Amino acid sequence: MRKKDKLDADVIIVGGGLVGCTLAALLAKNEFRCLIIEERDTTGNSATRIDPRALAMTRASVNILRAAGAWQHLSKNRIGYFSEMHVWDENGTGEIHFDSAELCEPALGYIIEQTILEQALRQSLEGNEYVKWYQPAIPSSLALEENRITVVLEDGSNLNARLLVAADGARSRIRTLAGIDYPQHDYHQQAVACVVETEKPHVQVARQRFLHNGPLAFLPMADQKQCGIVWSTSPEHASALLAMDEQEFNQTLAQAFDQVPGEVLSSGPRASFPLQHAQAKQYCRPRLVLVGDAAHTVHPLAGQGANLGLLDAAALSEVVLDARNRNRDIGAYQVLRRYERWRKGENYIMLKVLQGFKYLFESNLEIIRHCRNMGLDLTDAATPLKHMIMRYAMGLAGDLPASARAIL
Ligand SMILES: Cc1cc2nc3c(=O)[nH]c(=O)nc-3n(C[C@H](O)[C@H](O)[C@H](O)COP(=O)(O)OP(=O)(O)OC[C@H]3O[C@@H](n4cnc5c(N)ncnc54)[C@H](O)[C@@H]3O)c2cc1C
């Protein structure tokens, strides 16, 4: 038998999170044999780790998740949506207001808990003859040969494929093993996330207030009185927020948000996440490619990280399918460069825009404060500019893969 017939899979994906599972589902649809290596045991108790993040998902992401067969697994009463967004600054009068009706769209975006989405993705892969899981398992080294790449696991087993995908998050071990540089900018901030119950209904409005330490967002969930909150703040303040008892936390939160949702009546388990922004120097090497947070991380202030990752997955599956249709090697560097050129540029723009927002909103210099309040009001009044921002944030603009463009 020739060596090439002995491959364990067409594609090995390290990381069975949101982006890795989406990619596996899209590839499996086209009969690529995928093998997912995941460090957690997602079938056991560790699958229910505390991760209270509620994610804002764009229309493009919903389309991709639908194409992956996962959106269909979500119960309707777990999917929130927002048709308006209100952003304002603690220090001043500037504000901006987005309304989906201005674009004749039903919603600006959808809100869903990260763990629920991951469960739906795993469910959609269950019983799929093209997808195999290795979990819990951690790669320890890589070996590149002419026609294949081999992943050696910590338990000593070897797995090989034409293409290896790093979908193992911001601290990607695969990226490190491949020696790809990942210049990072540490924001010296933590994001505290949890789900809260509020006195007043959210009426489908997402709200974000820029405080002196960072932005605080209330994201409307399926229940009218439930919101996912993300509070980006200094590490010291985040530790203090995590240490508070529930009553103190609820009061502090309501005050910080100017009582807009009324009282905060209850709050679920809290967790904090370090914030950084980064982009890998390269997205690909021969037979190796990076997707999702393994390739880039952004500040959660605009809720774009997972959305960019899902676009990576959709673009990569398209590039790989096109290569196979042309009888090209799916792990060839020239093939993977097409994905890199496509996604790196798009992600870079978003990275820079979010970085700019972050600095603009966090400066306490009088002149900057004045400019940003004026800027918010001007943008609010400048309809074409506002509509362009909305279309990008909703995932309706940019160089979108076909599955992201499909009609909902
Ligand atoms: C507070 C907060 C709020 C956010 N809100 C939003 C939002 O509203 N909208 C949005 O789009 N994005 C948001 N994001 C970003 C979003 O959560 C991430 O971009 C997304 O989770 C990245 O998905 P991923 O699959 O690339 O990586 P991850 O979710 O990190 O998944 C990586 C997977 O790889 C596994 N893994 C890691 N290392 C290894 C290893 N060595 N071997 C095997 N497996 C491994 C992990 O167990 C995990 O399953 C937010 C982030 C934060 C911190």
The ligand as an SDF file (V2000), in Angstrom:
LIG
                    3D

 53 58  0  0  0  0  0  0  0  0999 V2000
  -15.6960   38.2360   27.9810 C   0  0  0  0  0  0  0  0  0  0  0  0
  -15.7340   37.8870   26.5310 C   0  0  0  0  0  0  0  0  0  0  0  0
  -16.8490   38.1720   25.7710 C   0  0  0  0  0  0  0  0  0  0  0  0
  -16.8860   37.8650   24.4260 C   0  0  0  0  0  0  0  0  0  0  0  0
  -17.9820   38.1980   23.6870 N   0  0  0  0  0  0  0  0  0  0  0  0
  -18.0060   37.9280   22.3790 C   0  0  0  0  0  0  0  0  0  0  0  0
  -19.1520   38.2720   21.5810 C   0  0  0  0  0  0  0  0  0  0  0  0
  -20.1110   38.8680   22.0760 O   0  0  0  0  0  0  0  0  0  0  0  0
  -19.1410   37.9330   20.2680 N   0  0  0  0  0  0  0  0  0  0  0  0
  -18.0710   37.3120   19.6920 C   0  0  0  0  0  0  0  0  0  0  0  0
  -18.1190   37.0600   18.4850 O   0  0  0  0  0  0  0  0  0  0  0  0
  -16.9870   36.9670   20.4230 N   0  0  0  0  0  0  0  0  0  0  0  0
  -16.9330   37.2500   21.7280 C   0  0  0  0  0  0  0  0  0  0  0  0
  -15.8460   36.8820   22.4710 N   0  0  0  0  0  0  0  0  0  0  0  0
  -14.7350   36.1420   21.8230 C   0  0  0  0  0  0  0  0  0  0  0  0
  -15.0150   34.6370   21.7210 C   0  0  0  0  0  0  0  0  0  0  0  0
  -15.3370   34.0940   22.9850 O   0  0  0  0  0  0  0  0  0  0  0  0
  -13.7800   33.9330   21.1490 C   0  0  0  0  0  0  0  0  0  0  0  0
  -13.3310   34.6400   20.0150 O   0  0  0  0  0  0  0  0  0  0  0  0
  -14.1110   32.4900   20.7350 C   0  0  0  0  0  0  0  0  0  0  0  0
  -14.4290   31.7180   21.8620 O   0  0  0  0  0  0  0  0  0  0  0  0
  -12.9080   31.8580   20.0350 C   0  0  0  0  0  0  0  0  0  0  0  0
  -13.2420   30.5410   19.6740 O   0  0  0  0  0  0  0  0  0  0  0  0
  -12.0910   29.4820   19.3080 P   0  0  0  0  0  0  0  0  0  0  0  0
  -12.8100   28.2120   19.0080 O   0  0  0  0  0  0  0  0  0  0  0  0
  -11.1650   30.0600   18.3020 O   0  0  0  0  0  0  0  0  0  0  0  0
  -11.2300   29.3440   20.6490 O   0  0  0  0  0  0  0  0  0  0  0  0
  -11.6650   28.8030   22.0690 P   0  0  0  0  0  0  0  0  0  0  0  0
  -13.0850   29.1490   22.3620 O   0  0  0  0  0  0  0  0  0  0  0  0
  -10.6230   29.2710   23.0210 O   0  0  0  0  0  0  0  0  0  0  0  0
  -11.5920   27.2080   21.9130 O   0  0  0  0  0  0  0  0  0  0  0  0
  -10.3510   26.5470   21.8480 C   0  0  0  0  0  0  0  0  0  0  0  0
  -10.5860   25.0600   22.0890 C   0  0  0  0  0  0  0  0  0  0  0  0
   -9.3310   24.3920   21.9950 O   0  0  0  0  0  0  0  0  0  0  0  0
   -9.1310   23.5820   23.1300 C   0  0  0  0  0  0  0  0  0  0  0  0
   -7.6680   23.5370   23.3720 N   0  0  0  0  0  0  0  0  0  0  0  0
   -6.8930   24.5250   23.8490 C   0  0  0  0  0  0  0  0  0  0  0  0
   -5.6060   24.1330   23.9040 N   0  0  0  0  0  0  0  0  0  0  0  0
   -5.5870   22.8590   23.4390 C   0  0  0  0  0  0  0  0  0  0  0  0
   -4.5540   21.9010   23.2610 C   0  0  0  0  0  0  0  0  0  0  0  0
   -3.2710   22.1860   23.5320 N   0  0  0  0  0  0  0  0  0  0  0  0
   -4.8690   20.6840   22.7770 N   0  0  0  0  0  0  0  0  0  0  0  0
   -6.1700   20.3870   22.4770 C   0  0  0  0  0  0  0  0  0  0  0  0
   -7.1880   21.2510   22.6370 N   0  0  0  0  0  0  0  0  0  0  0  0
   -6.9000   22.4700   23.1140 C   0  0  0  0  0  0  0  0  0  0  0  0
   -9.9160   24.2600   24.2440 C   0  0  0  0  0  0  0  0  0  0  0  0
  -10.2500   23.3560   25.2810 O   0  0  0  0  0  0  0  0  0  0  0  0
  -11.1370   24.7530   23.4750 C   0  0  0  0  0  0  0  0  0  0  0  0
  -12.1310   23.7710   23.3700 O   0  0  0  0  0  0  0  0  0  0  0  0
  -15.7800   37.2100   23.8260 C   0  0  0  0  0  0  0  0  0  0  0  0
  -14.6460   36.9140   24.5910 C   0  0  0  0  0  0  0  0  0  0  0  0
  -14.6040   37.2570   25.9250 C   0  0  0  0  0  0  0  0  0  0  0  0
  -13.3770   36.9360   26.7290 C   0  0  0  0  0  0  0  0  0  0  0  0
  1  2  1  0
  2  3  1  0
  2 52  2  0
  3  4  2  0
  4  5  1  0
  4 50  1  0
  5  6  2  0
  6  7  1  0
  6 13  1  0
  7  8  2  0
  7  9  1  0
  9 10  1  0
 10 11  2  0
 10 12  1  0
 12 13  2  0
 13 14  1  0
 14 15  1  0
 14 50  1  0
 15 16  1  0
 16 17  1  0
 16 18  1  0
 18 19  1  0
 18 20  1  0
 20 21  1  0
 20 22  1  0
 22 23  1  0
 23 24  1  0
 24 25  2  0
 24 26  1  0
 24 27  1  0
 27 28  1  0
 28 29  2  0
 28 30  1  0
 28 31  1  0
 31 32  1  0
 32 33  1  0
 33 34  1  0
 33 48  1  0
 34 35  1  0
 35 36  1  0
 35 46  1  0
 36 37  1  0
 36 45  1  0
 37 38  2  0
 38 39  1  0
 39 40  1  0
 39 45  2  0
 40 41  1  0
 40 42  2  0
 42 43  1  0
 43 44  2  0
 44 45  1  0
 46 47  1  0
 46 48  1  0
 48 49  1  0
 50 51  2  0
 51 52  1  0
 52 53  1  0
M  END
$$$$
